Structure formats: structure tokens, C-alpha cells
Amino acid sequence: MTESNSAQTGDGFPKVGAPALRALLGAGYTELPQLASVPEKELAKLHGMGPKALRILGEALTERGLTFGED
């Protein structure tokens, strides 16, 4: 990912694979805190979002005192 793409993602996401990042951006998520309102099961349904990416995103949310949304 280029630096300009990273800047467009606002608060950004931790380093996840390109398919997972494309899935997030394609679904309209541009900042990590937005995921705090989304259930993990919903994110898992996105094409390109795998268990490793979900774990990394969950850890990044936890570092900010956030969690995935409720089911």
C-alpha cells in the first residue's frame, strides 16, 4: 500500500493482508474505530476477511479500549 492510500484511511487499520484491507475499504470502513460498532461475525462475512485479520483488528481495537460490536 502506498503512503497516500494509508493517509486516506483516516485512523487507519493495523497491518492486515491486502484482501482484508480491500474488504474493509470496499464495505465503507475507513477508520479502525468504526469497527467497534460492527459485530465480528459480520466482518467475517466480508470476502477476503480471514481469522488472522480479525484477530489483528480485534487486538488493535483492544489497544484503544474498544471491542467489536455486539451480535
Protein Blocks (a to p, Z undefined) as FASTA:
>chain_A
ZZklmmmnonopadddfklmmmmmmnopabfklmmmpcfklmmmpghiafklmmmmmmmm
mmnopacddZZ
